[in-house]
Each structure stands twice: as C-alpha cells, then as structure tokens.
C-alpha cells in the first residue's frame, strides 16, 4: 500500500464492505471465496458464491448500496467464468429488473451494472460467446417491500405477479439467462422465469452471483 493511499484512507475512510474487497482481484476472489456448487436452487436456477461468506456478502452489499465498480468487476468476472464453464453461450442476458420506485431511490439497477461490466470482461478476454444484454423484455411495474424477514412461502406470495413481459417471446430461439446479484429463497427469480415462460420463452435459466 502506497503512502498516498494510506493518507487518503485516513482522510477519507473506506466503507467497511469496500475495505473487505478492495485488495482482492476478481481472479483471486473467484478462486478463494466458497462456491455454492452445482446444486440447483430450483430447476434451471443456480448461484456462484455462498452469500454467508463475509467477503461475498460485502461484495454484494457494495453492489447494492454503493455502485462499487470493483464489486461489479468481481461479479462480472465470476459470471463470465461460470457461464463459460457451464457451456452457456449464445444467450440473451436479462438483468433482474427493479421497480421505478426502487431505481429512483437507489439511482441504478445493480444487475444492469453487473451486465455492463460482464460485457466489458468478455471484450477484455477477446471471447466471442454470442451474448446480448436485453432490458426491454422484462419489467417490474410493482414495487415490493423488503422481504428479508419473510420465509419462502411468504416471499413466493409477495412476488406473485410483480413482473411483466414486454413482448411475445415464442419466436426466440436463443436461451434466456436471467441474472441477479443475490438469490435468497429463489422466489423472485422463479417469478421472473415463470413470467418469461408464460410469454412464450422456452429455454430459460437463472443465475445468482450469490445464494
């Protein structure tokens, strides 16, 4: 750590979560942080990291609350590795939508932020995997209260009907992959997938950066 960095940190102390991930490269994060594994949360729904790991949790919180670019790079690197490892190519990536109210309060959609850095990561690797990012297929017109204290059944009920498909999807031949920063019970992702399926999509997967 340079003298300049030390002085800067003394004058402008880092957030606790920022400090937890600041000195970890995306590659080291991916190698060292505990993985969720290959088990599915629901059919066609997986996650990359264990959210209970303190460093993984710090990264997710930085994504949600601070639009932390380094956190987005970590998530994007992990997502690119995960999709390549699972041979998930030639797909439409849909960042999990948030309500207008939530976007206005937060100022951004953290999943769109991850998607932006994901495409940068692929460009940097000079890998052509046939992905496209679409934010014009699924929306969340209904704002839901924070569901941290709800059990799985409560979350499923609270998320019923909160998404809307913006077009008919039966013509799509590409796989759709919905990405979210954190999948807790899977209820939000499940509702998003069911909404897309009802609109005619046939091949849909869900991937959470953490679970």
Backbone bond lengths (Angstrom), bond angles and torsions (degrees), N, CA, C in turn:
res aa  C-N    CA-C-N  psi(-1)  N-CA   C-N-CA  omega(-1)  CA-C   N-CA-C  phi
1 X - - - 1.460 - - 1.527 108.88 -
2 X 1.355 117.38 130.45 1.456 121.18 -177.61 1.522 111.23 -75.77
3 X 1.355 115.26 161.16 1.469 120.72 177.09 1.522 109.54 -61.48
4 X 1.348 116.15 -39.49 1.465 120.43 179.57 1.527 111.06 -60.08
5 X 1.344 115.54 -44.41 1.470 119.95 179.91 1.517 110.98 -63.84
6 X 1.332 116.65 -40.97 1.465 121.23 179.01 1.521 111.27 -61.58
7 X 1.341 116.15 -46.17 1.472 120.96 179.18 1.524 110.55 -63.75
8 X 1.353 115.49 -43.53 1.466 120.30 -179.80 1.525 110.80 -60.23
9 X 1.350 116.40 -42.48 1.462 120.70 -179.78 1.525 112.05 -67.13
10 X 1.323 117.03 -30.23 1.462 120.23 177.35 1.522 110.94 -70.74
11 X 1.335 116.10 -38.37 1.469 120.61 -179.59 1.523 110.86 -77.13
12 X 1.340 114.68 -42.74 1.471 119.94 -179.23 1.533 108.46 -123.27
13 X 1.316 117.46 83.83 1.476 120.65 -176.77 1.526 111.61 -57.32
14 X 1.319 116.06 138.39 1.457 120.95 177.62 1.509 110.85 -72.63
15 X 1.334 114.39 154.13 1.459 119.03 171.19 1.525 108.02 -66.20
16 X 1.317 115.71 151.77 1.467 120.54 -177.73 1.523 111.61 -58.10
17 X 1.348 117.07 -44.63 1.457 120.18 -178.70 1.523 111.87 -69.62
18 X 1.321 116.57 -35.17 1.458 120.80 176.90 1.532 110.17 -63.54
19 X 1.321 115.66 -43.48 1.471 120.87 178.84 1.525 111.15 -60.62
20 X 1.330 116.40 -36.44 1.470 121.05 -176.64 1.524 113.05 -64.94
21 X 1.342 117.07 -26.80 1.468 119.53 -176.28 1.523 113.34 -115.59
22 X 1.322 117.27 -8.57 1.471 121.05 -169.68 1.520 114.29 -58.72
23 X 1.328 116.95 -36.59 1.463 120.27 -174.21 1.527 113.14 -101.39
24 X 1.333 116.05 13.69 1.471 120.02 178.87 1.527 108.83 -106.79
25 X 1.312 116.96 123.07 1.460 119.91 177.84 1.529 109.43 -72.29
26 X 1.338 117.87 155.44 1.471 119.41 176.80 1.529 112.94 -54.14
27 X 1.332 116.95 -38.61 1.465 120.32 -179.58 1.524 111.49 -66.81
28 X 1.338 117.15 -43.30 1.472 120.59 178.94 1.520 111.21 -67.51
29 X 1.328 116.15 -38.32 1.467 120.61 177.57 1.529 109.20 -59.19
30 X 1.330 115.56 -47.70 1.462 120.86 -177.19 1.527 111.74 -62.71
31 X 1.323 116.50 -35.77 1.458 120.79 -177.98 1.528 113.00 -78.36
32 X 1.343 116.81 -34.55 1.461 120.36 -168.98 1.527 115.39 -98.42
33 X 1.321 117.32 -28.29 1.470 119.60 -175.62 1.530 109.76 -79.29
34 X 1.331 118.31 134.58 1.473 121.69 -178.11 1.524 112.84 -55.55
35 X 1.313 115.58 134.26 1.464 122.34 179.66 1.517 110.70 -88.60
36 X 1.311 114.64 154.36 1.458 119.87 174.10 1.525 109.59 -71.67
37 X 1.322 117.26 -33.19 1.467 120.06 179.63 1.517 111.92 101.85
38 X 1.312 116.66 -169.42 1.463 121.24 -175.90 1.525 113.89 -91.48
39 X 1.335 116.80 -5.74 1.459 117.88 -178.11 1.529 110.96 -68.15
40 X 1.318 115.11 140.65 1.461 120.29 -179.01 1.524 110.09 -85.02
41 X 1.345 115.47 142.33 1.468 121.18 175.48 1.532 107.78 -75.46
42 X 1.306 115.81 -48.71 1.459 126.33 166.90 1.530 104.92 -133.02
43 X 1.326 119.15 169.31 1.463 119.37 175.00 1.530 111.25 -54.15
44 X 1.335 116.47 130.54 1.471 123.89 179.47 1.528 113.33 66.66
45 X 1.332 117.52 22.98 1.465 121.09 179.13 1.526 109.09 -131.69
46 X 1.328 116.18 117.50 1.450 120.74 -178.46 1.525 110.97 -130.40
47 X 1.336 115.60 171.49 1.459 121.76 176.96 1.521 108.59 -138.31
48 X 1.329 115.54 164.52 1.463 120.26 -175.51 1.531 111.80 -99.51
49 X 1.337 117.28 -54.38 1.459 120.98 -175.47 1.525 111.99 -111.46
50 X 1.321 115.26 159.65 1.467 121.77 171.16 1.532 108.93 -79.85
51 X 1.327 116.17 118.95 1.463 120.03 -179.51 1.526 112.14 -66.32
52 X 1.334 117.08 -25.40 1.463 120.11 -178.99 1.528 112.33 -69.50
53 X 1.311 117.51 -17.27 1.463 119.30 175.14 1.533 108.35 -66.94
54 X 1.344 118.92 129.73 1.465 122.03 -175.16 1.531 113.57 -58.12
55 X 1.324 117.24 -38.19 1.466 119.42 -178.39 1.525 111.07 -73.06
56 X 1.329 116.51 -37.55 1.462 119.96 175.60 1.527 110.34 -63.81
57 X 1.312 116.22 -42.02 1.462 120.92 178.95 1.533 110.62 -63.45
58 X 1.335 116.99 -40.10 1.463 121.47 178.86 1.528 110.28 -62.18
59 X 1.324 116.57 -42.07 1.462 120.81 178.93 1.523 111.50 -62.60
60 X 1.332 116.85 -44.85 1.465 120.90 179.40 1.526 110.90 -63.69
61 X 1.314 117.29 -42.33 1.466 120.64 179.72 1.522 111.69 -64.12
62 X 1.332 116.68 -36.66 1.466 119.92 176.65 1.531 110.97 -66.70
63 X 1.316 117.18 -34.85 1.458 120.81 176.05 1.524 111.05 -65.57
64 X 1.328 115.86 -44.04 1.460 121.25 -175.54 1.519 113.82 -71.99
65 X 1.325 116.34 -39.43 1.462 118.71 -168.24 1.519 115.51 -107.38
66 X 1.347 117.45 -20.66 1.466 118.37 -169.90 1.520 114.76 -128.90
67 X 1.323 118.60 1.55 1.466 122.18 -178.54 1.525 109.90 49.67
68 X 1.315 114.39 49.03 1.454 122.33 -176.14 1.538 110.10 -76.04
69 X 1.324 116.46 117.56 1.467 121.04 -176.90 1.525 111.96 -65.34
70 X 1.316 116.67 -36.66 1.462 119.05 179.81 1.528 110.49 -66.57
71 X 1.328 116.74 -39.58 1.468 120.78 175.90 1.526 110.12 -61.84
72 X 1.343 116.76 -39.84 1.467 120.66 178.72 1.523 110.90 -66.14
73 X 1.333 117.24 -37.34 1.471 120.50 177.40 1.530 110.63 -64.23
74 X 1.338 115.69 -41.47 1.469 120.23 178.85 1.530 110.17 -61.95
75 X 1.340 116.06 -47.91 1.461 120.63 -179.15 1.526 110.91 -63.68
76 X 1.327 117.15 -41.16 1.465 121.72 -178.99 1.522 111.51 -65.98
77 X 1.318 116.33 -41.64 1.469 121.33 178.36 1.531 109.85 -61.88
78 X 1.323 116.15 -45.92 1.460 120.84 179.99 1.532 111.25 -63.72
79 X 1.326 115.98 -41.69 1.468 120.13 -179.73 1.529 110.82 -64.09
80 X 1.327 116.96 -43.63 1.463 120.71 179.15 1.532 110.73 -61.39
81 X 1.332 116.71 -44.04 1.466 120.50 178.45 1.524 111.48 -63.35
82 X 1.335 115.41 -44.20 1.466 120.81 -177.83 1.529 111.20 -62.01
83 X 1.327 116.69 -46.81 1.469 120.20 -178.05 1.522 111.28 -67.43
84 X 1.334 116.30 -38.92 1.461 119.16 178.79 1.532 110.75 -66.64
85 X 1.334 115.82 -43.75 1.461 120.41 -179.69 1.524 111.78 -61.83
86 X 1.326 116.67 -36.06 1.463 121.14 -178.87 1.534 112.69 -92.38
87 X 1.336 114.99 9.96 1.466 121.58 176.82 1.528 112.02 55.83
88 X 1.317 115.74 39.90 1.465 121.48 177.80 1.525 107.94 -98.46
89 X 1.319 115.07 96.65 1.459 121.86 -177.73 1.520 110.01 -124.58
90 X 1.335 115.16 175.27 1.471 121.01 175.86 1.523 111.17 48.19
91 X 1.311 115.05 57.05 1.470 120.25 -175.21 1.521 111.53 -131.65
92 X 1.312 114.34 158.31 1.461 121.89 171.98 1.525 107.66 -92.34
93 X 1.320 116.65 124.01 1.461 121.43 177.69 1.524 108.67 -96.28
94 X 1.325 116.00 122.52 1.471 120.71 176.17 1.525 108.59 -112.44
95 X 1.338 118.05 110.27 1.464 119.82 174.18 1.530 109.07 -66.23
96 X 1.309 116.95 135.40 1.467 120.26 -179.86 1.531 109.85 -53.92
97 X 1.339 117.45 122.05 1.462 119.14 -179.37 1.527 112.38 -73.41
98 X 1.325 115.66 154.19 1.460 121.52 172.38 1.525 107.84 -121.37
99 X 1.306 116.95 162.50 1.464 121.04 -178.51 1.527 110.90 -71.28
100 X 1.312 116.82 160.52 1.470 121.69 177.06 1.523 110.53 -60.24
101 X 1.330 116.05 -37.20 1.463 120.38 179.31 1.523 110.90 -64.23
102 X 1.337 117.01 -44.28 1.456 120.93 179.67 1.531 111.15 -67.56
103 X 1.328 116.15 -39.13 1.466 119.70 178.58 1.527 111.12 -65.15
104 X 1.316 116.77 -40.64 1.461 120.58 179.34 1.521 110.55 -63.98
105 X 1.316 116.64 -40.38 1.467 120.93 -179.23 1.523 111.20 -70.94
106 X 1.329 117.16 -44.01 1.467 121.56 -176.03 1.519 111.64 -84.14
107 X 1.321 116.58 -32.49 1.457 121.37 179.63 1.518 113.99 94.34
108 X 1.309 118.10 -6.74 1.465 122.20 -177.87 1.518 109.17 -168.25
109 X 1.330 114.83 165.85 1.465 121.62 173.28 1.528 107.53 -105.39
110 X 1.320 117.33 114.90 1.461 120.95 -174.70 1.529 112.67 -62.80
111 X 1.337 117.51 -27.54 1.464 119.79 179.98 1.533 110.90 -75.11
112 X 1.324 117.52 -34.57 1.464 120.64 172.60 1.522 110.01 -66.29
113 X 1.323 115.96 -34.67 1.462 122.21 177.61 1.537 110.09 -63.16
114 X 1.330 116.53 -44.49 1.468 120.81 176.15 1.533 110.09 -61.52
115 X 1.329 116.38 -44.44 1.469 120.98 -178.04 1.527 111.13 -61.04
116 X 1.323 116.32 -39.19 1.471 120.69 177.68 1.534 110.80 -59.67
117 X 1.321 116.56 -46.85 1.456 120.46 -179.29 1.533 111.38 -73.79
118 X 1.311 116.78 -26.39 1.463 120.88 175.57 1.527 110.72 -62.14
119 X 1.324 116.65 -45.19 1.460 120.08 178.83 1.529 111.11 -66.95
120 X 1.326 116.44 -35.15 1.467 120.09 175.29 1.524 110.56 -63.89
121 X 1.331 115.66 -39.69 1.465 120.84 -179.39 1.533 110.21 -62.92
122 X 1.319 117.27 -43.55 1.460 120.64 179.51 1.524 110.91 -64.78
123 X 1.337 116.07 -39.79 1.462 120.12 179.11 1.521 110.60 -64.54
124 X 1.340 116.06 -40.94 1.457 120.74 -179.73 1.534 110.73 -65.10
125 X 1.331 116.29 -36.75 1.466 120.48 178.80 1.516 112.39 -78.63
126 X 1.336 115.60 -10.78 1.465 121.70 -176.68 1.522 110.71 57.98
127 X 1.352 113.38 44.68 1.466 120.54 179.57 1.534 108.97 -109.64
128 X 1.302 116.43 130.64 1.456 121.59 175.17 1.531 107.87 -103.85
129 X 1.346 115.08 105.27 1.465 119.20 -177.92 1.530 112.51 -114.14
130 X 1.332 116.21 5.27 1.458 119.46 174.46 1.519 115.45 72.29
131 X 1.334 117.06 28.79 1.467 119.71 179.98 1.524 111.18 -91.44
132 X 1.311 115.43 148.19 1.457 121.02 168.32 1.523 108.27 -136.20
133 X 1.330 116.04 142.79 1.462 121.64 179.38 1.521 108.52 -95.42
134 X 1.324 116.83 128.24 1.475 120.97 179.44 1.525 109.81 -126.47
135 X 1.327 114.76 123.32 1.465 120.22 175.60 1.535 110.61 -113.66
136 X 1.343 115.80 10.63 1.465 121.16 -177.01 1.527 112.19 -111.41
137 X 1.313 116.69 18.37 1.469 121.10 -178.83 1.519 112.01 -107.72
138 X 1.329 116.98 -38.25 1.462 121.77 -174.67 1.523 109.34 -131.34
139 X 1.313 116.12 136.80 1.457 120.32 175.67 1.525 110.10 -133.58
140 X 1.334 114.68 164.94 1.458 120.83 178.54 1.531 107.98 -122.42
141 X 1.332 117.19 87.71 1.464 120.25 -177.42 1.523 114.01 -73.75
142 X 1.322 116.30 -17.41 1.471 120.29 -176.47 1.517 109.81 -107.99
143 X 1.320 116.40 125.48 1.463 120.60 177.28 1.525 109.04 -83.59
144 X 1.322 115.57 136.80 1.459 120.05 178.17 1.518 109.77 -114.50
145 X 1.315 115.66 147.42 1.462 120.21 177.85 1.517 108.96 -68.63
146 X 1.329 116.81 159.31 1.460 120.24 176.44 1.518 109.18 -61.63
147 X 1.327 115.26 134.34 1.463 120.85 -170.85 1.524 113.07 -112.11
148 X 1.327 116.74 23.80 1.464 120.58 -174.15 1.531 112.69 -58.09
149 X 1.321 116.90 -33.17 1.460 119.99 -176.06 1.527 113.18 -93.69
150 X 1.329 116.54 -3.19 1.458 120.46 -179.16 1.528 110.94 -81.32
151 X 1.336 116.14 145.97 1.461 119.24 173.54 1.528 108.93 -82.45
152 X 1.325 116.69 -179.44 1.465 120.70 -176.36 1.525 111.85 -57.67
153 X 1.338 116.99 -45.49 1.468 120.46 -178.80 1.523 110.68 -63.07
154 X 1.343 116.23 -40.96 1.459 120.73 178.97 1.516 112.25 -64.44
155 X 1.339 116.52 -40.00 1.457 120.61 178.81 1.530 111.25 -67.24
156 X 1.345 116.17 -42.10 1.457 119.53 178.74 1.520 111.16 -59.20
157 X 1.320 116.76 -43.92 1.461 121.28 -179.61 1.531 111.05 -66.56
158 X 1.352 116.28 -42.09 1.463 121.02 -178.10 1.530 112.04 -66.09
159 X 1.339 117.35 -27.50 1.462 120.94 -176.35 1.524 113.98 -93.44
160 X 1.329 116.98 -1.23 1.460 119.61 -178.87 1.529 110.54 -62.30
161 X 1.331 116.58 124.85 1.459 121.88 173.67 1.512 116.48 72.84
162 X 1.334 118.53 15.84 1.475 119.44 -176.22 1.526 112.75 -83.88
163 X 1.347 117.66 -14.38 1.463 120.90 -179.93 1.523 110.68 -107.05
164 X 1.339 114.67 160.28 1.459 120.33 176.66 1.526 108.58 -143.85
165 X 1.334 116.05 130.44 1.460 120.79 174.50 1.523 108.31 -78.61
166 X 1.333 116.14 138.06 1.456 121.09 -175.20 1.519 113.05 -95.27
167 X 1.323 117.12 -0.99 1.457 120.85 179.14 1.526 109.40 -160.17
168 X 1.327 115.40 167.00 1.455 121.09 174.22 1.527 108.72 -79.25
169 X 1.316 116.99 136.79 1.461 120.48 -171.18 1.523 113.85 -115.50
170 X 1.323 117.62 5.08 1.468 119.93 -176.04 1.529 112.33 -65.07
171 X 1.348 117.19 -20.47 1.464 120.79 -178.78 1.525 112.23 -82.03
172 X 1.323 117.35 -14.23 1.457 120.29 -176.00 1.526 111.11 -72.49
173 X 1.315 115.41 131.25 1.459 120.27 177.78 1.525 111.32 -100.75
174 X 1.322 116.28 -22.29 1.458 120.05 -179.38 1.523 111.73 -75.14
175 X 1.311 115.64 151.06 1.467 121.58 170.54 1.522 108.98 -64.64
176 X 1.320 116.12 146.73 1.463 121.94 172.28 1.522 108.20 -108.04
177 X 1.326 116.29 131.51 1.459 121.52 175.60 1.522 108.29 -120.71
178 X 1.316 116.24 115.52 1.464 121.27 176.38 1.522 107.36 -90.27
179 X 1.331 116.98 128.69 1.465 119.71 179.52 1.523 110.23 -112.76
180 X 1.324 115.09 143.03 1.460 121.48 176.65 1.520 108.29 -137.41
181 X 1.321 116.50 155.49 1.462 118.91 -178.94 1.522 110.68 -71.75
182 X 1.316 116.72 -46.07 1.456 119.63 179.40 1.529 109.70 -139.79
183 X 1.318 115.72 133.33 1.464 122.49 175.76 1.525 106.53 -108.37
184 X 1.313 116.59 117.62 1.471 119.81 -177.60 1.527 109.69 -91.60
185 X 1.315 116.78 -80.09 1.468 119.28 175.45 1.525 111.40 -91.87
186 X 1.325 116.89 -16.68 1.460 121.11 -176.43 1.508 113.07 93.73
187 X 1.332 118.21 0.03 1.465 121.02 -174.66 1.532 112.67 -66.88
188 X 1.324 117.33 -40.20 1.471 120.34 179.51 1.525 109.99 -66.53
189 X 1.310 116.18 -47.27 1.461 120.34 179.07 1.521 111.13 -61.96
190 X 1.319 116.85 -41.53 1.460 121.43 -179.95 1.527 110.73 -61.12
191 X 1.325 116.88 -42.79 1.465 120.56 179.21 1.526 110.71 -65.93
192 X 1.331 117.48 -38.97 1.465 120.93 178.11 1.528 110.20 -63.41
193 X 1.328 116.69 -45.29 1.467 121.38 179.53 1.527 110.59 -63.49
194 X 1.328 117.18 -43.91 1.472 120.53 179.81 1.529 111.31 -63.14
195 X 1.342 117.11 -36.60 1.466 121.23 178.72 1.526 110.58 -65.60
196 X 1.317 116.76 -43.11 1.468 121.22 178.36 1.522 110.74 -66.18
197 X 1.309 116.22 -39.40 1.470 120.65 179.62 1.537 110.42 -65.37
198 X 1.316 116.40 -39.96 1.468 120.62 178.79 1.534 111.10 -65.44
199 X 1.335 116.36 -24.88 1.466 120.84 178.97 1.521 111.91 -85.90
200 X 1.338 117.09 -0.94 1.450 120.69 174.10 1.517 115.91 113.32
201 X 1.333 118.33 -5.46 1.465 120.40 178.36 1.522 109.70 -67.53
202 X 1.318 116.09 142.17 1.467 119.33 -174.45 1.526 113.42 -111.34
203 X 1.312 117.29 -34.54 1.463 121.41 -174.17 1.525 108.88 -118.23
204 X 1.322 117.24 98.73 1.461 121.49 -172.87 1.530 109.73 -129.73
205 X 1.311 115.26 135.83 1.462 121.25 173.57 1.523 108.68 -127.64
206 X 1.324 115.36 156.13 1.459 121.41 174.90 1.503 109.94 -123.18
207 X 1.333 117.01 134.58 1.463 121.30 179.41 1.526 109.40 -131.00
208 X 1.326 115.83 124.85 1.462 121.32 174.40 1.514 109.01 -103.60
209 X 1.317 117.66 141.77 1.456 119.68 175.48 1.532 109.97 -64.85
210 X 1.319 115.87 -33.58 1.474 119.71 177.31 1.518 109.62 -143.96
211 X 1.351 114.27 158.88 1.468 121.11 176.99 1.539 108.29 -146.94
